[in-house]
């Protein structure tokens, strides 16, 4: 049975009476019992240790190698100061999770200056409700990239990406991409690639209702590449630099608790295409909190979103109103291969009239006038030559 050591650092023996407005009224014994109960459900063995002394904590970490399969550590204030603890964690090469009871991103600035155990840990639970399997700098990027590279579908990719962004405090995302942008339009919304985990109440108004077209951060994304803090919105409000339509978008977002976050706009080599993602911070995090998170992890977060974007462009996507049947797709594939109507009919063991029917229905499904346009649009959406389609 796998064995986990749960190690607590200085002052955590006083939980329940120490600053209950910050740490709550739960005692260390209560926490250990909750861990025991959870371990029993997961068929794990757990051991506990607590010390107010740095050297004793280091001894426990060293002793864990060979006797435990993993380590959960709340180093308390040593998190911010102890290079020795960081070296100890690095030396034992065990899967480790760094734990906090309070939201360190919302507390004093000195608590964000750290020896950074996470460099060597494989996870973080940071007291703001965030829990992540792989937030360590050595492991998270590699682990995330491996997961994304192997995702067979948009659904699997989006689930992984939402989980990963949530670990940094971004629990609501909207990704959008178009290949049909012009000087006056982003194209037909039914041709957009749109992925989101926002509520239906939000997307009905923001996307279906067309609010996105007036959103200041969408306009920023159309004109820029890279990442931008939503702090610019507060600057625009202070300077009275918003149009009435933009102010309506901000008021709607305020009502829906979409008030802090970042936008990442992806570089495109085509004037017709553009993609971006809006990362909305968890309720309770201010823009200052988000900017502090970005200062520490922004380079990795931006890279992960850029890689996710590139992977999305390789996966099949069909708007519910743009889906093709197997026969429609097959007919378009033969046309794309340069086959004549007669050749296609022979290969599909159909009459020419039936092949033309499938091509006509494909054109209608894709809202185009010609078969050549249908082939192009289906190719853009990766709906042709799909394995196991």
Legacy VTK file of the C-alpha trace (Angstrom):
# vtk DataFile Version 3.0
C-alpha trace
ASCII
DATASET POLYDATA
POINTS 389 float
0.000 0.000 0.000
1.511 3.392 -0.967
2.748 5.448 1.963
2.609 9.249 2.269
4.380 11.429 4.848
2.533 14.616 5.794
5.038 17.083 7.231
4.088 20.345 8.968
6.454 23.137 9.893
6.738 25.886 12.522
3.703 27.178 14.442
1.280 24.723 12.833
1.007 22.938 16.194
-0.968 26.042 17.293
-3.682 25.693 14.645
-7.123 26.306 16.084
-5.954 29.111 18.357
-3.388 30.932 16.204
-4.944 33.774 14.133
-8.239 31.959 13.513
-9.338 34.780 11.193
-6.520 33.660 8.848
-6.074 29.951 9.547
-9.495 28.953 10.855
-10.489 27.051 13.973
-9.479 23.583 12.723
-6.689 22.041 14.807
-3.729 20.094 13.502
-5.238 16.951 15.025
-8.456 17.623 13.102
-6.499 17.959 9.872
-4.610 14.735 10.527
-7.879 12.887 11.121
-9.311 14.221 7.847
-6.172 13.028 6.081
-6.492 9.607 7.704
-10.095 9.326 6.542
-9.213 10.371 2.990
-6.242 7.985 2.915
-8.467 5.066 3.954
-10.813 5.788 1.057
-7.850 5.923 -1.343
-6.086 2.831 0.084
-3.086 4.866 1.243
-1.012 4.781 4.407
-0.221 8.166 5.942
2.261 9.238 8.593
2.502 12.647 10.261
5.301 14.784 11.638
5.485 18.383 12.851
8.404 20.439 14.053
9.242 24.056 14.769
12.902 23.406 13.907
14.391 23.544 10.417
16.929 20.777 10.978
14.311 18.356 12.278
12.152 18.972 9.202
15.175 18.294 6.974
15.832 15.027 8.843
12.244 13.923 8.235
12.568 14.719 4.513
15.797 12.724 4.258
14.272 9.786 6.147
11.273 9.727 3.807
13.409 8.420 0.973
13.082 4.650 0.951
10.282 4.592 3.537
7.548 6.662 1.860
6.252 6.953 -1.676
5.400 10.642 -1.489
5.466 13.715 0.706
3.001 16.513 1.491
4.708 19.480 3.130
3.488 22.693 4.706
6.742 24.340 5.665
5.030 27.370 7.199
7.219 30.449 7.217
10.201 28.361 6.107
8.512 28.269 2.689
9.683 31.853 2.182
13.157 31.643 3.681
14.696 28.177 3.799
17.181 27.341 1.075
18.153 24.305 3.161
14.611 22.897 2.987
14.526 23.491 -0.756
17.801 21.594 -1.128
16.457 18.745 1.005
13.320 18.461 -1.101
15.457 18.427 -4.258
17.760 15.742 -2.912
15.241 12.999 -2.103
13.537 12.924 -5.529
10.101 11.958 -4.191
6.752 13.130 -5.558
5.846 16.076 -3.331
2.989 18.537 -2.883
3.409 21.916 -1.191
0.425 22.795 1.024
-0.806 26.114 2.453
-3.798 26.915 4.643
-4.080 30.597 3.690
-4.070 32.251 0.281
-0.437 33.345 0.029
-1.193 35.440 -3.074
-3.629 37.587 -1.082
-1.366 38.096 1.932
1.675 40.229 2.703
4.120 40.792 -0.137
7.001 39.179 1.770
5.105 35.878 1.689
5.448 35.905 -2.102
9.232 36.148 -1.800
10.252 32.579 -1.391
12.978 29.981 -1.505
10.291 28.311 -3.661
9.889 24.672 -2.764
7.659 24.398 -5.839
10.728 24.333 -8.048
11.117 20.761 -6.825
7.562 19.841 -5.859
5.094 18.147 -8.194
2.037 19.950 -6.871
0.581 22.843 -4.901
-2.487 23.495 -2.776
-2.281 27.164 -1.984
-5.072 28.014 0.438
-7.217 29.780 -2.170
-9.017 26.597 -3.113
-6.479 25.791 -5.815
-5.100 22.302 -6.051
-2.855 21.094 -8.835
-1.176 17.828 -9.673
1.796 19.334 -11.455
2.566 22.926 -10.612
6.279 22.369 -9.934
8.451 24.259 -12.417
10.494 21.192 -13.348
7.538 18.848 -13.772
4.459 20.890 -14.627
5.477 22.226 -18.002
6.803 18.874 -19.202
3.834 16.965 -17.811
1.349 19.408 -19.272
3.002 19.398 -22.694
3.009 15.594 -22.735
-0.700 15.504 -21.891
-1.614 18.102 -24.494
0.547 16.546 -27.210
-1.251 13.210 -26.768
-4.809 14.539 -26.544
-6.905 12.819 -29.239
-9.790 15.298 -29.172
-10.731 18.862 -28.380
-12.792 17.627 -25.445
-9.800 15.916 -23.832
-7.520 18.875 -24.514
-9.979 21.392 -23.118
-10.553 19.381 -19.956
-6.800 19.173 -19.330
-6.253 22.836 -20.133
-9.074 24.078 -17.911
-7.746 21.974 -15.043
-4.247 23.320 -15.549
-5.317 26.966 -15.717
-7.517 26.467 -12.652
-4.413 25.471 -10.707
-3.119 29.014 -11.236
-6.400 30.609 -10.194
-8.045 30.977 -13.631
-11.212 28.935 -13.333
-13.226 30.295 -16.294
-11.851 30.411 -19.836
-13.042 31.417 -23.279
-10.964 30.417 -26.301
-11.888 31.718 -29.734
-10.406 31.304 -33.205
-11.523 32.378 -36.681
-10.108 31.818 -40.167
-12.603 34.170 -41.785
-11.670 37.595 -40.483
-12.029 40.626 -42.733
-11.678 44.363 -42.265
-15.224 44.662 -40.953
-16.107 41.218 -39.607
-14.742 38.197 -37.774
-16.795 35.934 -40.019
-19.867 33.841 -39.342
-19.952 32.957 -35.603
-20.948 29.415 -36.575
-17.537 29.059 -38.223
-15.661 30.146 -35.069
-13.850 27.626 -32.925
-15.167 28.513 -29.473
-14.269 26.603 -26.307
-15.397 27.717 -22.864
-16.256 26.495 -19.391
-18.255 29.621 -18.495
-21.875 29.147 -17.505
-24.553 29.015 -20.173
-26.032 32.223 -18.737
-22.757 33.979 -19.473
-22.142 32.582 -22.956
-25.714 33.194 -24.125
-25.228 36.911 -23.611
-21.513 37.344 -24.270
-21.159 35.042 -27.293
-24.631 34.332 -28.679
-25.812 37.848 -27.875
-22.793 39.402 -29.603
-21.378 41.304 -26.612
-17.928 39.939 -27.467
-17.796 42.207 -30.506
-17.686 45.285 -28.241
-15.461 43.799 -25.522
-12.326 45.939 -25.008
-10.073 42.927 -24.488
-11.346 41.291 -27.688
-10.482 44.486 -29.532
-7.068 44.484 -27.876
-6.506 40.869 -28.942
-7.391 41.658 -32.564
-4.744 44.365 -32.658
-1.959 42.767 -30.617
-0.057 39.546 -29.933
1.026 38.407 -26.481
-0.493 38.735 -23.007
-2.312 41.668 -21.423
-3.497 42.270 -17.872
-7.084 43.365 -17.430
-5.656 46.235 -15.396
-5.831 48.184 -18.665
-9.621 48.168 -18.299
-9.373 50.057 -15.023
-7.029 52.543 -16.693
-9.571 53.045 -19.487
-12.360 53.621 -16.963
-10.313 56.174 -15.028
-9.530 58.012 -18.241
-13.172 57.816 -19.478
-11.807 56.198 -22.624
-14.603 53.655 -23.154
-17.497 53.783 -25.561
-21.021 53.186 -24.206
-20.984 49.733 -25.807
-17.727 48.875 -24.046
-19.123 50.123 -20.746
-22.114 47.797 -21.178
-19.755 44.859 -21.627
-17.872 45.767 -18.453
-21.098 46.141 -16.499
-22.297 42.734 -17.706
-18.963 41.191 -16.745
-19.151 42.815 -13.334
-22.602 41.314 -12.799
-21.240 37.894 -13.791
-18.171 38.263 -11.529
-15.805 38.430 -14.498
-13.634 41.223 -13.126
-10.001 40.108 -12.990
-7.842 38.161 -15.392
-5.540 38.115 -18.400
-5.984 37.849 -22.152
-3.525 36.019 -24.389
-3.615 36.804 -28.121
-1.895 34.318 -30.433
0.327 35.315 -33.323
-1.029 34.441 -36.762
0.681 34.303 -40.143
-2.597 34.930 -41.988
-4.479 38.216 -42.151
-7.723 36.214 -42.164
-7.127 34.228 -38.968
-6.887 35.196 -35.305
-7.082 33.365 -32.002
-7.109 34.437 -28.360
-8.061 33.200 -24.913
-9.523 35.083 -21.954
-8.447 33.760 -18.542
-10.898 34.830 -15.830
-9.622 34.717 -12.258
-11.455 32.889 -9.516
-13.997 34.864 -7.521
-12.305 36.662 -4.649
-9.028 37.314 -6.460
-8.373 40.955 -7.279
-6.517 42.173 -10.348
-3.538 42.892 -8.088
-3.623 39.237 -6.977
-3.762 38.117 -10.599
-0.893 40.396 -11.588
1.186 38.924 -8.746
0.419 35.394 -9.988
1.358 36.446 -13.515
4.608 38.020 -12.354
5.612 34.649 -10.912
4.143 32.223 -13.458
3.103 34.309 -16.453
5.787 33.063 -18.836
4.768 29.440 -18.252
1.036 30.218 -18.397
1.431 32.070 -21.692
3.542 29.270 -23.180
1.003 26.616 -22.137
-1.812 28.583 -23.752
0.192 29.045 -26.943
0.926 25.315 -27.145
-2.732 24.491 -26.456
-3.725 26.869 -29.268
-1.366 25.193 -31.740
-2.697 21.767 -30.757
-6.314 22.926 -31.140
-5.570 23.867 -34.744
-4.693 20.221 -35.498
-7.834 18.626 -34.018
-11.222 18.096 -35.721
-13.837 20.675 -34.855
-17.398 21.023 -36.073
-19.981 23.514 -34.944
-23.268 21.652 -34.323
-24.661 23.301 -37.432
-21.594 22.520 -39.546
-21.121 18.773 -38.985
-20.684 16.423 -41.945
-21.924 12.878 -42.272
-19.468 10.094 -43.029
-20.628 9.910 -46.658
-20.435 13.683 -47.152
-16.937 13.709 -45.758
-15.882 10.783 -47.952
-17.209 12.461 -51.092
-15.312 15.667 -50.249
-12.139 13.671 -49.604
-12.250 12.089 -53.070
-12.883 15.491 -54.646
-9.986 16.891 -52.610
-7.854 14.085 -54.040
-8.698 15.296 -57.548
-11.149 12.569 -58.483
-13.861 13.225 -61.066
-17.529 12.685 -60.318
-17.433 9.387 -62.196
-14.301 8.233 -60.341
-15.816 9.196 -57.002
-19.026 7.306 -57.787
-17.038 4.214 -58.722
-14.875 4.391 -55.594
-17.874 4.946 -53.305
-19.943 2.304 -55.167
-22.685 4.866 -55.750
-24.305 6.533 -58.712
-23.054 9.927 -59.841
-26.399 11.417 -58.837
-26.040 10.081 -55.314
-22.488 11.440 -55.052
-23.748 14.843 -56.194
-26.469 14.635 -53.540
-23.842 14.066 -50.824
-21.748 16.961 -52.144
-24.811 19.234 -52.244
-25.684 18.353 -48.658
-22.058 18.977 -47.654
-22.182 22.423 -49.260
-25.410 23.180 -47.426
-24.026 21.942 -44.098
-20.959 24.136 -44.502
-22.920 27.123 -45.860
-20.889 27.513 -49.055
-21.792 27.795 -52.730
-19.197 25.574 -54.393
-17.681 22.177 -53.735
-14.207 23.740 -53.808
-15.235 26.023 -50.935
-16.621 23.012 -49.076
-13.339 21.150 -49.426
-11.429 24.187 -48.144
-13.740 24.786 -45.161
-13.801 21.110 -44.181
-10.000 21.063 -44.389
-9.747 24.154 -42.154
-11.909 22.370 -39.568
-9.823 19.171 -39.842
-12.947 17.238 -40.841
-11.290 15.493 -43.794
-8.983 12.461 -43.755
-9.602 12.033 -40.028
-8.479 8.775 -38.456
-11.281 6.838 -36.745
-13.733 9.562 -37.705
LINES 1 390
389 0 1 2 3 4 5 6 7 8 9 10 11 12 13 14 15 16 17 18 19 20 21 22 23 24 25 26 27 28 29 30 31 32 33 34 35 36 37 38 39 40 41 42 43 44 45 46 47 48 49 50 51 52 53 54 55 56 57 58 59 60 61 62 63 64 65 66 67 68 69 70 71 72 73 74 75 76 77 78 79 80 81 82 83 84 85 86 87 88 89 90 91 92 93 94 95 96 97 98 99 100 101 102 103 104 105 106 107 108 109 110 111 112 113 114 115 116 117 118 119 120 121 122 123 124 125 126 127 128 129 130 131 132 133 134 135 136 137 138 139 140 141 142 143 144 145 146 147 148 149 150 151 152 153 154 155 156 157 158 159 160 161 162 163 164 165 166 167 168 169 170 171 172 173 174 175 176 177 178 179 180 181 182 183 184 185 186 187 188 189 190 191 192 193 194 195 196 197 198 199 200 201 202 203 204 205 206 207 208 209 210 211 212 213 214 215 216 217 218 219 220 221 222 223 224 225 226 227 228 229 230 231 232 233 234 235 236 237 238 239 240 241 242 243 244 245 246 247 248 249 250 251 252 253 254 255 256 257 258 259 260 261 262 263 264 265 266 267 268 269 270 271 272 273 274 275 276 277 278 279 280 281 282 283 284 285 286 287 288 289 290 291 292 293 294 295 296 297 298 299 300 301 302 303 304 305 306 307 308 309 310 311 312 313 314 315 316 317 318 319 320 321 322 323 324 325 326 327 328 329 330 331 332 333 334 335 336 337 338 339 340 341 342 343 344 345 346 347 348 349 350 351 352 353 354 355 356 357 358 359 360 361 362 363 364 365 366 367 368 369 370 371 372 373 374 375 376 377 378 379 380 381 382 383 384 385 386 387 388
